[in-house]
Amino acid sequence: MQRLIFGCLAMAALAGMSVSVSAAPSRTLEEMFKLLDTNDDSRLTRAEFVGKAKGEDAEKAKARFAKLDSDSSGMLTFQEFDRVPRKNP
């Protein structure tokens, strides 16, 4: 259940939505990447990145994926994923 909740929060944040994670467990970006990488191949497909997002959220996640996929491979490496903008506390 914790993985599902964190995955939803992660996808919302990656899609550019404002998310409060004060109730969520503290995770590193690398841990977030590993949670999204459902087949454990050290790369994220667009489907893994978008996850179960629907409608406008899915469209935002797809657009974010395209921006992060710097080599247009259709996969995100951790180095590409690490370019996700983060807010400073």
Secondary structure, DSSP 8 states (H G I E B T S, - for coil): -HHHHHHHHHHHHHTT-----TTS----HHHHHHHH-TT-SSSEEHHHHHTT--HHHHHHHHHHHHHH-TT-SSEE-HHHHTTS-----
